[in-house]
Amino acid sequence: MTAQLTLDELAALMKSAAGLTVDPKDLANRADSTFAEFGLDSLGLLGIVGELENRRGRPMPTDAERCKTPRDFLALVNTPSKAPMEADKVPTTGA
């Protein structure tokens, strides 16, 4: 899987995590259609989020499982994390 989630990868995740076969070209042509229009419910999207978290080894952005469209989902999960890196954290104890 690439650093940026693509429509091809999203279609594959829809198949593996939710058992739903969707042509990536159809996702591209209808990126603003709701997941429900593709037959994907909230539980299926939650499965996709969980699979991505397992593959990437980190949590997905808050509310990823609440995205309504493929375009919104890709925009959210492909946005760089705003969480500070371990080296950038300000110490909270001692001087």
C-alpha positions, 0 to 999 in steps of 0.5 A, a space after each residue: 500500500 502506498 503512503 497515499 490511499 488511492 481509489 484502487 486501494 480503497 476498492 480493494 479494501 471495500 472488497 477485503 474488509 466489507 465483502 463489497 466489489 466496486 470497480 475503482 473506475 466507478 469510484 473515480 467517476 462517482 467519488 462524491 456519491 455516498 458510500 451507501 450508494 455503493 452498498 457500504 454501510 457504517 460497519 463496513 467503513 469501520 472495517 476499512 478504517 480498522 484494516 488501514 490502522 492495522 496496515 499502517 500501524 497507527 490510528 486513522 484520523 478522528 471521524 474517518 469512519 463517519 465520512 460519507 463519500 470516497 472523496 471525503 474519506 481519501 481527503 481525510 486519511 491522506 491528510 498528514 497527521 498533525 500529531 507531534 512526533 516524539 522528538 517534537 514533544 515538549 517535556 512535561 517533567 523535570 528541567 
